[in-house]
Amino acid sequence: MTTIDSLEEESPWLESQWYPPLDKIKRYWWDCHKLNGMYSYEENEAKWRIQNGSWPMSEGIREIDDDPDAWLICNLILRRSQGQSPSADWYDEKDDSSYHITDAPMPPPKAIYHKRSTRRFRAGGDTPLVALLDARTWMNDSTAWSIGYGGVLKMAFIILQHDITHQSKTLNWLQGKLPPSRFQIPKVIRYEVQMKRHIIFESQIYGLNFEQAWPLLSAQQRENVITAVKDFCFDLSKIKGEKIGSIEGKGLFDQYLPTQFEVGKSPYDPAGIQASWVAKGLESGLSEFCFAHNCLWPHHIILIDYPNAGIADLRVPTIGLLSWGIAGFVPKVWVRT
């Protein structure tokens, strides 16, 4: 029988445990730099509480004690089975594994976070089946894990101060709008909002990212990769819009977009971005709008199976594009720069 005390110890649902009150948290003066100006004071406090609770963002996926093929993820259970299952949420062909996402029972099974898992490894190696891909600072904005070869789990803090479209909606909207033989984007497997965070399972685009691959490429291969990126920007720009904003008309952000904001206004506000162009005498550039990724950093560009044949591989590669959280419609003249 589960007692109240044991439930308090094991349940991630009890807000008093995973989201402790501020007066229960020790705060040191050297931690003040971790406040992020992107968030309101209240949101920074909420992040602080999450990171000091029993379910910090960076420990969001936990191994269930008595099941070597199952993980607890907030209110969800991810379970792996060998072989292809018709009811699976996704199938990992390289590892011949099926993955199922279900709601966790109450109380949930006991589960523990391991920084490096020793339970399951990817086929043919010593790389953990579940591995941390990316964590943005201790006061995490977002965290991502790879799951085998076919899945990715992402968690991100909910930003209430800025009205933006979640990338799950953008990815679903983009499906079928780009030629898959040239450009691949993740497919959304499941999206949830739990424990004051976004949770999204995506298909994994496997390969070296631009930054990793660049030192390995010949001069001609580098030109081919640049051509692929230029072609991607051009194809994306064929998707037209009527004004600056996300696919829902909500906020977006490009740190290089020439803007000037009033104090207290969100840098994501599309009306503010558009007004700043007018204030700078750039209104002539507001005659045509097109879709843009707005975050084409090197680690967001994946080279798929390239180069396969070493320096003899002179194809223009197929590329995968990640991180669509701030994609949206911008002035076409800006994309051309």
Contacts in CASP RR format, 6 or more apart in sequence:
PFRMAT RR
TARGET T0000
AUTHOR 0000-0000-0000
METHOD contacts of the structure
MODEL  1
MTTIDSLEEESPWLESQWYPPLDKIKRYWWDCHKLNGMYSYEENEAKWRI
QNGSWPMSEGIREIDDDPDAWLICNLILRRSQGQSPSADWYDEKDDSSYH
ITDAPMPPPKAIYHKRSTRRFRAGGDTPLVALLDARTWMNDSTAWSIGYG
GVLKMAFIILQHDITHQSKTLNWLQGKLPPSRFQIPKVIRYEVQMKRHII
FESQIYGLNFEQAWPLLSAQQRENVITAVKDFCFDLSKIKGEKIGSIEGK
GLFDQYLPTQFEVGKSPYDPAGIQASWVAKGLESGLSEFCFAHNCLWPHH
IILIDYPNAGIADLRVPTIGLLSWGIAGFVPKVWVRT
2 107 0 8 1.000
7 14 0 8 1.000
7 107 0 8 1.000
8 14 0 8 1.000
8 16 0 8 1.000
8 17 0 8 1.000
10 107 0 8 1.000
10 108 0 8 1.000
10 110 0 8 1.000
11 17 0 8 1.000
11 106 0 8 1.000
11 107 0 8 1.000
11 108 0 8 1.000
12 18 0 8 1.000
12 54 0 8 1.000
12 55 0 8 1.000
12 72 0 8 1.000
12 74 0 8 1.000
12 75 0 8 1.000
12 108 0 8 1.000
12 195 0 8 1.000
13 75 0 8 1.000
13 106 0 8 1.000
13 108 0 8 1.000
17 53 0 8 1.000
17 54 0 8 1.000
18 50 0 8 1.000
18 53 0 8 1.000
18 54 0 8 1.000
18 55 0 8 1.000
18 195 0 8 1.000
19 49 0 8 1.000
19 50 0 8 1.000
19 53 0 8 1.000
19 195 0 8 1.000
19 196 0 8 1.000
20 49 0 8 1.000
20 52 0 8 1.000
20 53 0 8 1.000
21 49 0 8 1.000
22 45 0 8 1.000
22 48 0 8 1.000
22 49 0 8 1.000
25 48 0 8 1.000
25 49 0 8 1.000
25 52 0 8 1.000
27 48 0 8 1.000
34 48 0 8 1.000
34 137 0 8 1.000
34 138 0 8 1.000
34 139 0 8 1.000
35 41 0 8 1.000
35 44 0 8 1.000
35 139 0 8 1.000
36 44 0 8 1.000
36 47 0 8 1.000
36 139 0 8 1.000
36 141 0 8 1.000
37 44 0 8 1.000
38 141 0 8 1.000
38 159 0 8 1.000
38 161 0 8 1.000
38 162 0 8 1.000
39 47 0 8 1.000
39 159 0 8 1.000
39 161 0 8 1.000
40 160 0 8 1.000
40 161 0 8 1.000
43 157 0 8 1.000
43 159 0 8 1.000
43 160 0 8 1.000
43 161 0 8 1.000
44 139 0 8 1.000
46 157 0 8 1.000
46 196 0 8 1.000
47 139 0 8 1.000
47 140 0 8 1.000
47 157 0 8 1.000
48 139 0 8 1.000
50 56 0 8 1.000
50 57 0 8 1.000
50 157 0 8 1.000
50 195 0 8 1.000
50 196 0 8 1.000
50 197 0 8 1.000
51 57 0 8 1.000
51 58 0 8 1.000
51 138 0 8 1.000
51 139 0 8 1.000
51 140 0 8 1.000
55 74 0 8 1.000
55 195 0 8 1.000
56 140 0 8 1.000
57 135 0 8 1.000
57 140 0 8 1.000
57 142 0 8 1.000
57 143 0 8 1.000
57 155 0 8 1.000
57 157 0 8 1.000
57 197 0 8 1.000
58 132 0 8 1.000
58 135 0 8 1.000
58 138 0 8 1.000
58 140 0 8 1.000
58 143 0 8 1.000
59 113 0 8 1.000
60 73 0 8 1.000
60 74 0 8 1.000
60 113 0 8 1.000
60 143 0 8 1.000
60 155 0 8 1.000
61 71 0 8 1.000
61 72 0 8 1.000
61 73 0 8 1.000
61 78 0 8 1.000
61 113 0 8 1.000
61 130 0 8 1.000
61 145 0 8 1.000
61 153 0 8 1.000
62 71 0 8 1.000
62 72 0 8 1.000
62 73 0 8 1.000
62 111 0 8 1.000
62 112 0 8 1.000
62 113 0 8 1.000
63 70 0 8 1.000
63 71 0 8 1.000
63 72 0 8 1.000
63 111 0 8 1.000
63 112 0 8 1.000
63 113 0 8 1.000
63 114 0 8 1.000
63 117 0 8 1.000
63 119 0 8 1.000
64 70 0 8 1.000
64 71 0 8 1.000
64 72 0 8 1.000
64 77 0 8 1.000
64 109 0 8 1.000
64 110 0 8 1.000
64 111 0 8 1.000
65 109 0 8 1.000
65 110 0 8 1.000
65 111 0 8 1.000
65 112 0 8 1.000
66 109 0 8 1.000
66 110 0 8 1.000
67 79 0 8 1.000
67 109 0 8 1.000
68 119 0 8 1.000
68 120 0 8 1.000
69 79 0 8 1.000
69 80 0 8 1.000
69 81 0 8 1.000
69 120 0 8 1.000
70 77 0 8 1.000
70 78 0 8 1.000
70 79 0 8 1.000
70 80 0 8 1.000
70 109 0 8 1.000
71 77 0 8 1.000
71 78 0 8 1.000
71 79 0 8 1.000
71 111 0 8 1.000
71 130 0 8 1.000
72 104 0 8 1.000
72 108 0 8 1.000
72 109 0 8 1.000
72 111 0 8 1.000
73 153 0 8 1.000
73 199 0 8 1.000
74 192 0 8 1.000
74 194 0 8 1.000
74 195 0 8 1.000
74 197 0 8 1.000
74 199 0 8 1.000
75 103 0 8 1.000
75 104 0 8 1.000
75 108 0 8 1.000
75 192 0 8 1.000
75 194 0 8 1.000
75 195 0 8 1.000
76 101 0 8 1.000
76 102 0 8 1.000
76 103 0 8 1.000
76 104 0 8 1.000
76 192 0 8 1.000
76 194 0 8 1.000
76 199 0 8 1.000
77 101 0 8 1.000
77 102 0 8 1.000
77 103 0 8 1.000
77 104 0 8 1.000
77 108 0 8 1.000
77 109 0 8 1.000
78 99 0 8 1.000
78 100 0 8 1.000
78 101 0 8 1.000
78 147 0 8 1.000
78 153 0 8 1.000
79 99 0 8 1.000
79 100 0 8 1.000
79 102 0 8 1.000
80 97 0 8 1.000
80 98 0 8 1.000
80 99 0 8 1.000
80 100 0 8 1.000
80 120 0 8 1.000
80 129 0 8 1.000
81 88 0 8 1.000
81 97 0 8 1.000
81 98 0 8 1.000
81 99 0 8 1.000
81 100 0 8 1.000
82 96 0 8 1.000
82 97 0 8 1.000
82 98 0 8 1.000
83 91 0 8 1.000
83 96 0 8 1.000
83 97 0 8 1.000
83 98 0 8 1.000
84 91 0 8 1.000
84 96 0 8 1.000
84 98 0 8 1.000
85 91 0 8 1.000
85 98 0 8 1.000
85 100 0 8 1.000
87 100 0 8 1.000
88 98 0 8 1.000
88 99 0 8 1.000
88 100 0 8 1.000
89 99 0 8 1.000
89 100 0 8 1.000
89 101 0 8 1.000
89 189 0 8 1.000
89 190 0 8 1.000
89 201 0 8 1.000
90 98 0 8 1.000
90 99 0 8 1.000
90 150 0 8 1.000
90 151 0 8 1.000
90 189 0 8 1.000
90 201 0 8 1.000
90 203 0 8 1.000
91 97 0 8 1.000
91 98 0 8 1.000
91 99 0 8 1.000
92 98 0 8 1.000
92 99 0 8 1.000
92 148 0 8 1.000
92 149 0 8 1.000
92 150 0 8 1.000
92 151 0 8 1.000
93 149 0 8 1.000
94 122 0 8 1.000
94 123 0 8 1.000
94 148 0 8 1.000
94 149 0 8 1.000
94 150 0 8 1.000
94 206 0 8 1.000
95 122 0 8 1.000
95 123 0 8 1.000
95 129 0 8 1.000
95 148 0 8 1.000
95 149 0 8 1.000
95 150 0 8 1.000
96 123 0 8 1.000
97 148 0 8 1.000
99 147 0 8 1.000
99 151 0 8 1.000
101 189 0 8 1.000
101 190 0 8 1.000
101 201 0 8 1.000
115 132 0 8 1.000
116 128 0 8 1.000
116 131 0 8 1.000
117 128 0 8 1.000
117 129 0 8 1.000
117 130 0 8 1.000
117 131 0 8 1.000
118 128 0 8 1.000
119 128 0 8 1.000
119 129 0 8 1.000
120 128 0 8 1.000
120 129 0 8 1.000
120 130 0 8 1.000
121 127 0 8 1.000
121 128 0 8 1.000
121 129 0 8 1.000
122 128 0 8 1.000
122 129 0 8 1.000
122 148 0 8 1.000
122 149 0 8 1.000
129 147 0 8 1.000
129 148 0 8 1.000
130 145 0 8 1.000
130 146 0 8 1.000
130 147 0 8 1.000
130 148 0 8 1.000
131 145 0 8 1.000
131 146 0 8 1.000
132 143 0 8 1.000
132 144 0 8 1.000
132 145 0 8 1.000
133 144 0 8 1.000
133 145 0 8 1.000
133 146 0 8 1.000
133 152 0 8 1.000
134 142 0 8 1.000
134 143 0 8 1.000
134 144 0 8 1.000
135 142 0 8 1.000
135 143 0 8 1.000
135 144 0 8 1.000
136 142 0 8 1.000
136 143 0 8 1.000
140 157 0 8 1.000
141 156 0 8 1.000
141 157 0 8 1.000
142 154 0 8 1.000
142 155 0 8 1.000
142 156 0 8 1.000
142 157 0 8 1.000
143 154 0 8 1.000
143 155 0 8 1.000
143 156 0 8 1.000
144 152 0 8 1.000
144 153 0 8 1.000
144 154 0 8 1.000
144 155 0 8 1.000
145 152 0 8 1.000
145 153 0 8 1.000
146 152 0 8 1.000
146 204 0 8 1.000
147 153 0 8 1.000
147 204 0 8 1.000
148 204 0 8 1.000
149 204 0 8 1.000
149 206 0 8 1.000
150 203 0 8 1.000
150 204 0 8 1.000
150 206 0 8 1.000
151 189 0 8 1.000
151 201 0 8 1.000
151 202 0 8 1.000
151 203 0 8 1.000
151 204 0 8 1.000
152 186 0 8 1.000
152 201 0 8 1.000
152 202 0 8 1.000
152 203 0 8 1.000
152 204 0 8 1.000
153 199 0 8 1.000
153 200 0 8 1.000
153 201 0 8 1.000
154 198 0 8 1.000
154 199 0 8 1.000
154 200 0 8 1.000
154 201 0 8 1.000
154 202 0 8 1.000
155 197 0 8 1.000
155 198 0 8 1.000
155 199 0 8 1.000
155 200 0 8 1.000
156 197 0 8 1.000
156 198 0 8 1.000
156 200 0 8 1.000
157 196 0 8 1.000
157 197 0 8 1.000
157 198 0 8 1.000
158 193 0 8 1.000
158 196 0 8 1.000
158 197 0 8 1.000
158 198 0 8 1.000
161 266 0 8 1.000
162 251 0 8 1.000
162 266 0 8 1.000
162 267 0 8 1.000
162 268 0 8 1.000
162 269 0 8 1.000
163 250 0 8 1.000
163 251 0 8 1.000
163 266 0 8 1.000
163 268 0 8 1.000
164 246 0 8 1.000
164 250 0 8 1.000
164 251 0 8 1.000
164 252 0 8 1.000
164 253 0 8 1.000
164 268 0 8 1.000
164 325 0 8 1.000
164 326 0 8 1.000
165 246 0 8 1.000
165 247 0 8 1.000
165 248 0 8 1.000
165 249 0 8 1.000
165 250 0 8 1.000
165 251 0 8 1.000
165 325 0 8 1.000
166 191 0 8 1.000
166 198 0 8 1.000
166 200 0 8 1.000
166 325 0 8 1.000
167 200 0 8 1.000
167 323 0 8 1.000
167 324 0 8 1.000
167 325 0 8 1.000
167 327 0 8 1.000
168 188 0 8 1.000
168 191 0 8 1.000
168 198 0 8 1.000
168 200 0 8 1.000
169 247 0 8 1.000
169 248 0 8 1.000
170 246 0 8 1.000
170 247 0 8 1.000
170 324 0 8 1.000
170 325 0 8 1.000
170 327 0 8 1.000
170 328 0 8 1.000
171 185 0 8 1.000
171 186 0 8 1.000
171 187 0 8 1.000
171 188 0 8 1.000
171 202 0 8 1.000
171 324 0 8 1.000
172 188 0 8 1.000
173 247 0 8 1.000
174 185 0 8 1.000
174 324 0 8 1.000
175 185 0 8 1.000
175 187 0 8 1.000
177 239 0 8 1.000
178 185 0 8 1.000
178 232 0 8 1.000
178 235 0 8 1.000
178 236 0 8 1.000
179 235 0 8 1.000
181 318 0 8 1.000
182 228 0 8 1.000
182 231 0 8 1.000
182 232 0 8 1.000
182 235 0 8 1.000
182 318 0 8 1.000
182 319 0 8 1.000
183 232 0 8 1.000
183 235 0 8 1.000
183 318 0 8 1.000
183 319 0 8 1.000
183 320 0 8 1.000
183 321 0 8 1.000
184 205 0 8 1.000
184 302 0 8 1.000
184 304 0 8 1.000
184 318 0 8 1.000
184 319 0 8 1.000
184 320 0 8 1.000
184 321 0 8 1.000
185 205 0 8 1.000
185 320 0 8 1.000
185 321 0 8 1.000
185 322 0 8 1.000
185 324 0 8 1.000
186 202 0 8 1.000
186 203 0 8 1.000
186 204 0 8 1.000
186 205 0 8 1.000
186 322 0 8 1.000
187 202 0 8 1.000
187 203 0 8 1.000
188 200 0 8 1.000
188 201 0 8 1.000
188 202 0 8 1.000
189 201 0 8 1.000
189 202 0 8 1.000
189 203 0 8 1.000
190 200 0 8 1.000
190 201 0 8 1.000
191 198 0 8 1.000
191 199 0 8 1.000
191 200 0 8 1.000
191 201 0 8 1.000
192 198 0 8 1.000
192 199 0 8 1.000
192 200 0 8 1.000
193 199 0 8 1.000
205 302 0 8 1.000
205 304 0 8 1.000
205 320 0 8 1.000
205 322 0 8 1.000
206 302 0 8 1.000
206 304 0 8 1.000
207 302 0 8 1.000
207 303 0 8 1.000
207 304 0 8 1.000
207 305 0 8 1.000
208 216 0 8 1.000
208 302 0 8 1.000
208 303 0 8 1.000
208 306 0 8 1.000
209 298 0 8 1.000
209 299 0 8 1.000
209 300 0 8 1.000
209 301 0 8 1.000
209 302 0 8 1.000
209 303 0 8 1.000
210 225 0 8 1.000
210 229 0 8 1.000
210 298 0 8 1.000
210 299 0 8 1.000
210 300 0 8 1.000
210 301 0 8 1.000
210 302 0 8 1.000
210 303 0 8 1.000
211 298 0 8 1.000
211 299 0 8 1.000
213 225 0 8 1.000
213 303 0 8 1.000
213 306 0 8 1.000
214 222 0 8 1.000
214 225 0 8 1.000
214 298 0 8 1.000
216 307 0 8 1.000
217 225 0 8 1.000
217 307 0 8 1.000
218 311 0 8 1.000
220 314 0 8 1.000
221 306 0 8 1.000
221 307 0 8 1.000
221 311 0 8 1.000
221 313 0 8 1.000
221 314 0 8 1.000
224 314 0 8 1.000
224 315 0 8 1.000
224 316 0 8 1.000
224 317 0 8 1.000
225 303 0 8 1.000
225 306 0 8 1.000
225 317 0 8 1.000
225 319 0 8 1.000
227 316 0 8 1.000
228 316 0 8 1.000
228 317 0 8 1.000
228 318 0 8 1.000
228 319 0 8 1.000
229 296 0 8 1.000
229 301 0 8 1.000
229 319 0 8 1.000
231 316 0 8 1.000
232 293 0 8 1.000
232 319 0 8 1.000
232 321 0 8 1.000
233 292 0 8 1.000
233 293 0 8 1.000
233 296 0 8 1.000
233 335 0 8 1.000
236 290 0 8 1.000
236 291 0 8 1.000
236 292 0 8 1.000
236 293 0 8 1.000
237 290 0 8 1.000
237 291 0 8 1.000
237 292 0 8 1.000
237 332 0 8 1.000
237 335 0 8 1.000
238 290 0 8 1.000
239 290 0 8 1.000
239 291 0 8 1.000
240 288 0 8 1.000
240 289 0 8 1.000
240 290 0 8 1.000
240 291 0 8 1.000
241 289 0 8 1.000
241 290 0 8 1.000
241 291 0 8 1.000
241 329 0 8 1.000
242 289 0 8 1.000
242 329 0 8 1.000
243 249 0 8 1.000
243 270 0 8 1.000
243 274 0 8 1.000
243 289 0 8 1.000
243 329 0 8 1.000
244 252 0 8 1.000
244 270 0 8 1.000
244 273 0 8 1.000
244 274 0 8 1.000
244 289 0 8 1.000
244 329 0 8 1.000
244 330 0 8 1.000
244 331 0 8 1.000
245 251 0 8 1.000
245 252 0 8 1.000
245 270 0 8 1.000
245 273 0 8 1.000
245 328 0 8 1.000
245 329 0 8 1.000
245 330 0 8 1.000
246 252 0 8 1.000
246 270 0 8 1.000
246 327 0 8 1.000
246 328 0 8 1.000
246 329 0 8 1.000
247 328 0 8 1.000
247 329 0 8 1.000
249 270 0 8 1.000
249 329 0 8 1.000
250 268 0 8 1.000
250 270 0 8 1.000
251 266 0 8 1.000
251 268 0 8 1.000
251 269 0 8 1.000
251 270 0 8 1.000
252 268 0 8 1.000
252 270 0 8 1.000
252 273 0 8 1.000
252 294 0 8 1.000
252 326 0 8 1.000
252 327 0 8 1.000
252 328 0 8 1.000
252 329 0 8 1.000
252 330 0 8 1.000
253 267 0 8 1.000
253 268 0 8 1.000
253 294 0 8 1.000
253 326 0 8 1.000
254 292 0 8 1.000
254 294 0 8 1.000
254 295 0 8 1.000
254 326 0 8 1.000
254 330 0 8 1.000
254 334 0 8 1.000
257 273 0 8 1.000
257 330 0 8 1.000
257 334 0 8 1.000
258 276 0 8 1.000
258 277 0 8 1.000
258 280 0 8 1.000
258 282 0 8 1.000
258 334 0 8 1.000
259 267 0 8 1.000
259 272 0 8 1.000
259 273 0 8 1.000
259 276 0 8 1.000
259 277 0 8 1.000
260 276 0 8 1.000
260 279 0 8 1.000
260 280 0 8 1.000
261 267 0 8 1.000
261 269 0 8 1.000
261 272 0 8 1.000
261 276 0 8 1.000
265 272 0 8 1.000
274 286 0 8 1.000
277 283 0 8 1.000
277 285 0 8 1.000
277 286 0 8 1.000
277 331 0 8 1.000
278 286 0 8 1.000
285 331 0 8 1.000
285 332 0 8 1.000
285 333 0 8 1.000
286 331 0 8 1.000
288 331 0 8 1.000
288 332 0 8 1.000
288 333 0 8 1.000
289 329 0 8 1.000
289 330 0 8 1.000
289 331 0 8 1.000
289 332 0 8 1.000
290 329 0 8 1.000
290 330 0 8 1.000
290 332 0 8 1.000
290 335 0 8 1.000
291 327 0 8 1.000
291 328 0 8 1.000
291 329 0 8 1.000
292 327 0 8 1.000
292 328 0 8 1.000
292 329 0 8 1.000
292 330 0 8 1.000
292 334 0 8 1.000
292 335 0 8 1.000
293 300 0 8 1.000
293 321 0 8 1.000
293 324 0 8 1.000
293 327 0 8 1.000
294 326 0 8 1.000
294 327 0 8 1.000
294 328 0 8 1.000
294 330 0 8 1.000
295 323 0 8 1.000
295 324 0 8 1.000
295 325 0 8 1.000
295 326 0 8 1.000
295 327 0 8 1.000
296 321 0 8 1.000
297 323 0 8 1.000
299 322 0 8 1.000
300 321 0 8 1.000
300 322 0 8 1.000
300 323 0 8 1.000
301 319 0 8 1.000
301 320 0 8 1.000
301 321 0 8 1.000
301 322 0 8 1.000
302 319 0 8 1.000
302 320 0 8 1.000
302 321 0 8 1.000
302 322 0 8 1.000
303 317 0 8 1.000
303 319 0 8 1.000
303 320 0 8 1.000
304 317 0 8 1.000
304 318 0 8 1.000
304 319 0 8 1.000
304 320 0 8 1.000
305 317 0 8 1.000
305 318 0 8 1.000
306 313 0 8 1.000
306 315 0 8 1.000
306 317 0 8 1.000
306 318 0 8 1.000
307 313 0 8 1.000
307 317 0 8 1.000
END
